[in-house]
Amino acid sequence: MVKTINRMKEELFEEVKDAPYELPEGWKWVTLKNVAKIIMGQSPPSSTYNKEGVGIPFYQGKKEFGEVYLKESSIWCSEPKKLANPGDILISVRAPVGDVNITKNKCAIGRGLAIIRPKNLLSLFYVFYFLKYYKPFWEKKGKGSTFKAIKKTDLENLLIPLPFKDGKPDFEKQKQIVERIEALFKEIDKAIELRQKAIEETRKLFDSVLDRIFREAEKDKENWKWVRLEDIAEFGIGKTPKRSEKKYWEEGKYYWVSISDMQDKYITDTKEKVSQKAFDEVFKGKLIPKGTLLMSFKLTVGKTAILDISAFHNEAIVHIYPRDNIYRDFLYWILPTLDYSKYLNTAIKGKTLNKDILKKILIPLPFKNNQPDLEKQKQIANYLDHLHTKIKQLIQLQQCQLENFRKLKESILNKAFRGELM
């Protein structure tokens, strides 16, 4: 009987064929089903869900996943089908696949999750970190035509590298590897936190410069004035051709701007284009010329962009033609900073700014000899352009550094599960 049990143990941990990569001496590849219990989720009838705390917390997917531990659920279930225990690993098996979290409390899971319950020979966090390391591989090999999914057999046959000692998984070695991973991750997380704070402070810098301009406008009554927008510019509203009329959208050749196209200062392309029929019948051949300033006044109020193409636009946007002594780029920077909320009672229905009220909105403008100071406007706009470019470059550099920190974590996990970290 003892010999039979020992033979079963040897078979359980026998060397697998076609291993993903070579492991150091004293390590073996084992299938996850031999060292952990795997339970696929099952969704109870929706009639058993509630938000009143009746039953036990219910999780359908990765929505409430934290960095390591599962967050509180907003849904409870009175008739759960599959239960996870404290200290179980949950893995997302439906798109997006591969994310993992650890449970602190008993909970129910739906079919978007599976439970991985390591046996006594395995360190919980060793398995957890291996599954985090493996997530990119799930994303590449996910099954299903509608969405990527992980099946139970995928989990059962997943190969996991383990350090061995005396013919069985070396729990102490796993523990040491986990401690090393977490010590390194802790240092990286500190660096990430500092970099994220630096990005936030960098973004605030531009706002502080704009705020300084407004304070100057408020204080210096001699060299600044608040003027109505209609006194310094002309306006026009766009149109949307009927969606039901395919002739207006098929074989589109003319740019047509929506708010989603207003991401950068200059618009060089649009997601949608309208046809020659729309050009002739809807817009009467009147293209808005390249160089025109656009501003959103519905849904998203105050967003600005400049056409680097000739185009049409929808009715949520106005095009603005500044008068001779008004610098277009000055308006580009100033208009988004105005407080439109003060016009909510009389001008905005939902998130829409009335065009007539828009015309009467006051903006700060530098003056000289009782005339708009065009040179000062240019100086301010050029300075803001330069500052914005520098800030954007700095943020991109900081974000690149953040990405490098994340890649460093991936590198650490890669070394850990090749036996190279200690």
C-alpha positions as CSV (number, residue, x, y, z in Angstrom):
1,M,0.0,0.0,0.0
2,V,2.8,2.4,0.9
3,K,4.6,1.6,-2.3
4,T,1.4,2.3,-4.3
5,I,1.1,5.7,-2.6
6,N,4.7,6.6,-3.3
7,R,4.4,5.5,-6.9
8,M,1.3,7.7,-7.3
9,K,3.3,10.7,-5.9
10,E,6.1,10.0,-8.4
11,E,3.6,10.0,-11.2
12,L,2.0,13.1,-9.9
13,F,5.2,15.1,-10.2
14,E,6.8,13.3,-13.1
15,E,8.7,15.4,-15.7
16,V,6.4,16.6,-18.4
17,K,7.2,16.4,-22.1
18,D,7.5,19.4,-24.4
19,A,8.2,21.8,-21.5
20,P,8.0,25.5,-22.4
21,Y,11.6,26.1,-21.4
22,E,14.4,24.5,-19.5
23,L,14.4,24.8,-15.8
24,P,17.4,24.8,-13.4
25,E,18.4,21.6,-11.5
26,G,15.9,20.8,-8.8
27,W,12.9,22.3,-10.6
28,K,10.1,20.5,-12.4
29,W,7.1,21.3,-14.6
30,V,3.8,20.1,-13.2
31,T,0.2,20.5,-14.4
32,L,-2.0,22.9,-12.4
33,K,-4.7,20.2,-11.9
34,N,-2.2,18.1,-9.9
35,V,-1.4,20.8,-7.4
36,A,-4.6,22.8,-7.2
37,K,-8.3,22.3,-7.2
38,I,-10.0,24.1,-10.1
39,I,-13.7,25.1,-10.0
40,M,-15.4,26.9,-12.8
41,G,-18.0,29.5,-11.9
42,Q,-21.7,29.2,-12.5
43,S,-24.2,32.0,-12.7
44,P,-27.4,31.6,-10.6
45,P,-30.7,33.0,-11.9
46,S,-30.7,36.8,-12.1
47,S,-33.8,36.8,-9.9
48,T,-31.5,35.7,-7.0
49,Y,-29.3,38.8,-7.3
50,N,-29.8,41.8,-5.0
51,K,-28.2,44.9,-3.6
52,E,-29.6,44.6,-0.1
53,G,-27.0,42.3,1.3
54,V,-29.2,39.2,1.2
55,G,-27.1,36.0,0.8
56,I,-23.4,36.3,0.1
57,P,-21.3,38.6,-2.1
58,F,-21.5,37.7,-5.8
59,Y,-18.8,38.3,-8.5
60,Q,-19.4,37.8,-12.2
61,G,-16.1,39.1,-13.6
62,K,-13.0,41.2,-12.9
63,K,-14.9,44.5,-12.3
64,E,-14.1,44.4,-8.5
65,F,-10.6,43.1,-8.8
66,G,-8.0,45.1,-6.8
67,E,-4.2,45.0,-7.1
68,V,-4.0,41.8,-5.1
69,Y,-7.3,41.3,-3.1
70,L,-10.9,41.3,-4.2
71,K,-12.8,44.5,-3.5
72,E,-16.3,44.6,-2.0
73,S,-19.1,43.6,-4.3
74,S,-22.2,45.7,-5.0
75,I,-24.2,42.5,-5.8
76,W,-25.3,39.7,-3.5
77,C,-26.8,36.4,-4.3
78,S,-29.4,34.5,-2.2
79,E,-29.0,31.2,-4.1
80,P,-25.3,30.8,-5.1
81,K,-24.1,27.9,-7.2
82,K,-20.3,28.0,-6.8
83,L,-18.6,29.3,-3.7
84,A,-15.0,30.6,-3.2
85,N,-13.4,30.4,0.2
86,P,-11.1,32.9,1.9
87,G,-7.6,32.5,0.4
88,D,-8.8,31.2,-3.0
89,I,-7.4,32.6,-6.3
90,L,-10.0,33.9,-8.7
91,I,-9.1,34.1,-12.4
92,S,-11.1,35.9,-15.1
93,V,-12.0,33.3,-17.8
94,R,-14.0,35.5,-20.1
95,A,-12.9,38.6,-21.8
96,P,-10.7,40.1,-20.6
97,V,-9.0,36.8,-19.6
98,G,-6.2,36.1,-17.2
99,D,-6.6,38.7,-14.5
100,V,-6.2,37.2,-11.0
101,N,-7.2,38.2,-7.5
102,I,-7.3,36.7,-4.0
103,T,-10.4,36.4,-1.9
104,K,-10.5,37.5,1.7
105,N,-14.0,36.3,2.4
106,K,-16.4,33.6,1.3
107,C,-18.2,34.7,-1.9
108,A,-20.1,33.3,-4.9
109,I,-18.8,33.5,-8.5
110,G,-20.5,33.5,-11.9
111,R,-19.3,32.0,-15.1
112,G,-16.9,34.8,-15.9
113,L,-14.6,33.5,-13.1
114,A,-12.9,30.3,-12.0
115,I,-11.5,29.3,-8.6
116,I,-7.9,28.0,-8.2
117,R,-7.4,26.5,-4.8
118,P,-3.7,25.5,-4.3
119,K,-3.1,22.3,-2.3
120,N,-0.9,22.1,0.8
121,L,2.3,21.7,-1.3
122,L,1.9,25.1,-3.0
123,S,2.4,28.6,-1.7
124,L,-0.8,30.7,-2.4
125,F,1.2,33.7,-3.5
126,Y,3.6,31.7,-5.6
127,V,0.7,30.5,-7.7
128,F,-0.8,34.0,-7.7
129,Y,2.3,35.6,-9.1
130,F,2.8,32.8,-11.6
131,L,-0.7,33.4,-12.9
132,K,0.0,37.2,-13.1
133,Y,3.1,36.4,-15.1
134,Y,1.1,34.1,-17.4
135,K,-1.7,36.6,-18.2
136,P,-0.2,37.8,-21.5
137,F,0.0,34.2,-22.7
138,W,-3.8,33.7,-22.0
139,E,-4.5,36.8,-24.1
140,K,-2.6,35.3,-27.0
141,K,-4.2,31.8,-26.9
142,G,-7.7,32.6,-25.7
143,K,-10.5,30.5,-27.2
144,G,-13.9,31.4,-28.7
145,S,-15.1,33.2,-31.8
146,T,-17.2,35.9,-30.1
147,F,-14.8,36.6,-27.2
148,K,-11.6,35.0,-25.8
149,A,-12.3,32.5,-23.0
150,I,-10.4,30.1,-20.8
151,K,-11.8,26.6,-20.5
152,K,-11.4,24.3,-17.5
153,T,-9.1,22.0,-19.5
154,D,-6.9,25.0,-20.3
155,L,-6.5,25.6,-16.5
156,E,-6.1,21.9,-15.7
157,N,-3.3,21.4,-18.3
158,L,-1.5,24.7,-17.5
159,L,2.1,23.9,-16.7
160,I,3.6,25.6,-13.7
161,P,7.4,25.5,-12.8
162,L,8.1,24.4,-9.3
163,P,11.3,24.1,-7.2
164,F,11.5,20.6,-5.7
165,K,13.2,19.1,-2.7
166,D,13.2,15.4,-1.6
167,G,10.8,14.5,-4.4
168,K,8.1,17.1,-3.6
169,P,7.5,20.8,-4.1
170,D,9.9,22.9,-2.0
171,F,7.5,25.1,0.0
172,E,10.2,27.1,1.6
173,K,11.9,27.9,-1.7
174,Q,8.5,29.1,-3.1
175,K,8.1,31.3,0.0
176,Q,11.6,32.8,-0.5
177,I,10.8,33.5,-4.2
178,V,7.6,35.3,-3.2
179,E,9.4,37.4,-0.6
180,R,11.9,38.4,-3.2
181,I,9.2,39.3,-5.7
182,E,7.3,41.4,-3.2
183,A,10.4,43.2,-1.9
184,L,11.3,44.2,-5.5
185,F,7.7,45.1,-6.3
186,K,7.5,47.3,-3.2
187,E,10.5,49.4,-4.4
188,I,9.0,49.6,-7.9
189,D,5.6,50.7,-6.6
190,K,7.3,53.5,-4.7
191,A,8.9,54.7,-7.9
192,I,5.6,54.4,-9.8
193,E,3.8,56.4,-7.1
194,L,6.4,59.2,-7.3
195,R,6.3,59.3,-11.1
196,Q,2.5,59.4,-11.1
197,K,2.6,62.4,-8.6
198,A,5.1,64.1,-10.9
199,I,2.8,63.7,-13.9
200,E,-0.1,65.2,-11.9
201,E,2.1,68.1,-10.8
202,T,3.2,68.6,-14.4
203,R,-0.4,68.8,-15.7
204,K,-1.2,71.3,-13.0
205,L,1.6,73.6,-14.2
206,F,-0.3,74.5,-17.3
207,D,-3.5,75.3,-15.4
208,S,-1.5,77.5,-13.0
209,V,-0.2,79.5,-15.9
210,L,-3.7,80.0,-17.3
211,D,-4.9,81.0,-13.9
212,R,-2.1,83.6,-13.7
213,I,-3.3,85.1,-17.0
214,F,-6.9,85.4,-15.6
215,R,-5.7,87.0,-12.4
216,E,-3.7,89.6,-14.4
217,A,-6.9,90.3,-16.4
218,E,-8.9,90.8,-13.2
219,K,-6.4,93.1,-11.6
220,D,-5.0,95.1,-14.6
221,K,-8.1,97.1,-15.6
222,E,-6.0,99.5,-17.7
223,N,-4.4,96.9,-20.0
224,W,-7.1,94.2,-20.0
225,K,-10.9,94.3,-20.7
226,W,-13.7,91.7,-20.6
227,V,-15.4,91.7,-24.0
228,R,-18.4,89.9,-25.5
229,L,-17.5,87.1,-27.8
230,E,-19.9,88.4,-30.4
231,D,-18.0,91.7,-30.5
232,I,-14.8,90.0,-31.6
233,A,-15.9,87.1,-33.8
234,E,-18.5,85.7,-36.2
235,F,-20.2,82.4,-35.6
236,G,-21.7,79.5,-37.6
237,I,-23.4,76.2,-36.6
238,G,-22.9,72.9,-38.4
239,K,-25.3,70.2,-39.6
240,T,-25.6,66.4,-39.6
241,P,-27.0,64.9,-42.8
242,K,-29.8,62.4,-42.2
243,R,-28.4,59.1,-41.1
244,S,-31.2,57.3,-42.9
245,E,-30.1,58.8,-46.2
246,K,-27.3,56.5,-47.3
247,K,-26.5,58.8,-50.2
248,Y,-25.1,61.3,-47.8
249,W,-22.6,58.9,-46.2
250,E,-21.7,56.4,-48.9
251,E,-18.4,56.9,-50.7
252,G,-17.7,59.8,-48.3
253,K,-15.0,62.2,-49.7
254,Y,-15.5,65.4,-47.6
255,Y,-14.3,65.7,-44.0
256,W,-17.1,65.9,-41.4
257,V,-16.0,66.9,-37.8
258,S,-17.7,65.6,-34.6
259,I,-16.5,66.3,-31.0
260,S,-14.6,63.1,-30.9
261,D,-12.4,64.4,-33.7
262,M,-11.3,67.4,-31.5
263,Q,-8.5,65.6,-29.6
264,D,-5.5,67.8,-30.5
265,K,-5.0,71.4,-31.5
266,Y,-5.2,70.7,-35.2
267,I,-7.7,68.4,-36.9
268,T,-6.0,66.6,-39.7
269,D,-8.6,63.8,-40.3
270,T,-12.1,62.8,-39.3
271,K,-13.7,59.5,-38.3
272,E,-16.5,60.1,-40.8
273,K,-16.8,61.7,-44.2
274,V,-19.8,62.8,-46.2
275,S,-20.6,62.3,-49.8
276,Q,-20.8,64.6,-52.8
277,K,-24.6,64.5,-52.4
278,A,-24.3,65.9,-48.9
279,F,-21.9,68.5,-50.2
280,D,-24.4,69.7,-52.8
281,E,-27.8,69.2,-51.0
282,V,-27.1,69.6,-47.3
283,F,-24.2,72.0,-47.1
284,K,-24.8,73.8,-50.4
285,G,-21.1,73.5,-51.3
286,K,-20.0,75.8,-48.4
287,L,-16.9,74.1,-46.9
288,I,-15.5,75.6,-43.7
289,P,-11.9,76.6,-44.7
290,K,-8.7,75.3,-43.3
291,G,-7.5,77.4,-40.3
292,T,-11.0,77.9,-38.8
293,L,-11.4,77.7,-35.1
294,L,-14.0,75.2,-33.8
295,M,-15.6,75.1,-30.4
296,S,-18.1,72.5,-28.9
297,F,-21.1,73.9,-27.2
298,K,-23.2,70.8,-26.7
299,L,-22.5,67.7,-24.6
300,T,-18.9,68.8,-24.0
301,V,-18.9,72.6,-23.7
302,G,-15.8,74.7,-24.5
303,K,-13.6,72.2,-26.3
304,T,-11.6,73.9,-29.1
305,A,-9.6,72.8,-32.1
306,I,-8.4,74.3,-35.4
307,L,-9.1,72.8,-38.8
308,D,-6.0,71.8,-40.7
309,I,-8.3,70.7,-43.5
310,S,-11.3,72.1,-45.2
311,A,-14.4,70.4,-43.7
312,F,-18.0,70.4,-42.4
313,H,-19.0,69.8,-38.8
314,N,-22.0,68.7,-36.8
315,E,-24.5,70.9,-34.9
316,A,-22.8,70.4,-31.5
317,I,-19.9,72.6,-32.8
318,V,-19.7,76.2,-33.8
319,H,-17.1,77.6,-36.1
320,I,-15.6,80.9,-35.1
321,Y,-14.1,83.6,-37.4
322,P,-12.1,86.1,-35.2
323,R,-12.1,89.7,-36.4
324,D,-8.9,91.4,-37.7
325,N,-7.4,92.4,-34.4
326,I,-8.2,89.1,-32.6
327,Y,-5.7,86.3,-32.7
328,R,-7.3,82.9,-33.4
329,D,-4.8,80.9,-31.3
330,F,-5.4,83.2,-28.3
331,L,-9.1,82.3,-28.4
332,Y,-8.1,78.6,-28.9
333,W,-6.4,78.7,-25.4
334,I,-8.7,81.0,-23.6
335,L,-12.2,79.6,-24.6
336,P,-11.7,76.2,-22.9
337,T,-10.7,77.9,-19.6
338,L,-13.9,79.9,-19.2
339,D,-16.4,78.9,-16.5
340,Y,-19.5,78.0,-18.5
341,S,-21.3,76.6,-15.4
342,K,-22.4,80.1,-14.4
343,Y,-24.7,80.1,-17.5
344,L,-26.4,76.8,-16.5
345,N,-29.7,78.3,-15.3
346,T,-30.4,80.4,-18.5
347,A,-28.3,78.9,-21.2
348,I,-27.7,75.2,-20.8
349,K,-30.3,72.5,-21.2
350,G,-28.7,69.4,-19.9
351,K,-25.1,70.0,-21.2
352,T,-26.0,72.4,-24.0
353,L,-24.9,76.0,-24.2
354,N,-27.4,78.2,-26.0
355,K,-25.8,79.9,-29.0
356,D,-27.2,83.3,-28.2
357,I,-25.8,83.2,-24.7
358,L,-22.5,82.0,-26.1
359,K,-22.2,85.1,-28.1
360,K,-22.6,87.2,-25.0
361,I,-20.1,85.4,-22.9
362,L,-17.3,87.6,-21.7
363,I,-13.7,86.8,-22.3
364,P,-10.5,88.6,-21.1
365,L,-8.6,90.4,-23.8
366,P,-5.4,92.5,-23.6
367,F,-5.8,96.1,-24.8
368,K,-3.4,98.8,-25.9
369,N,-4.4,102.4,-26.8
370,N,-8.1,101.4,-26.3
371,Q,-7.8,98.7,-29.0
372,P,-7.3,94.9,-28.7
373,D,-3.5,94.3,-28.3
374,L,-2.8,91.8,-31.1
375,E,0.9,91.5,-30.3
376,K,0.2,90.7,-26.6
377,Q,-2.4,88.0,-27.7
378,K,0.3,86.5,-30.0
379,Q,2.9,86.5,-27.2
380,I,0.5,84.8,-24.8
381,A,-0.7,82.2,-27.4
382,N,2.9,81.4,-28.5
383,Y,4.0,81.1,-25.0
384,L,1.1,78.7,-24.2
385,D,1.9,76.7,-27.4
386,H,5.5,76.3,-26.3
387,L,4.6,75.5,-22.7
388,H,2.0,73.0,-23.8
389,T,4.5,71.2,-26.1
390,K,7.1,71.0,-23.4
391,I,4.6,69.7,-20.8
392,K,3.3,67.2,-23.3
393,Q,6.9,66.0,-24.0
394,L,7.6,65.8,-20.3
395,I,4.5,63.8,-19.5
396,Q,5.2,61.4,-22.4
397,L,8.7,60.9,-21.0
398,Q,7.3,60.3,-17.5
399,Q,4.7,57.9,-18.9
400,C,7.4,56.0,-20.8
401,Q,9.3,55.7,-17.5
402,L,6.0,54.3,-15.9
403,E,5.8,51.8,-18.7
404,N,9.4,50.8,-18.1
405,F,8.6,50.2,-14.4
406,R,5.8,47.9,-15.4
407,K,8.0,46.1,-17.8
408,L,10.5,45.7,-15.0
409,K,7.9,43.9,-13.0
410,E,7.3,41.5,-15.9
411,S,11.0,40.9,-16.1
412,I,11.2,40.1,-12.4
413,L,8.3,37.6,-12.8
414,N,10.0,36.1,-15.8
415,K,13.2,35.5,-13.9
416,A,11.3,34.2,-10.8
417,F,9.7,31.4,-12.8
418,R,12.8,30.4,-14.6
419,G,14.6,29.9,-11.2
420,E,16.9,33.0,-11.8
421,L,15.7,35.4,-9.2
422,M,17.3,34.1,-6.0
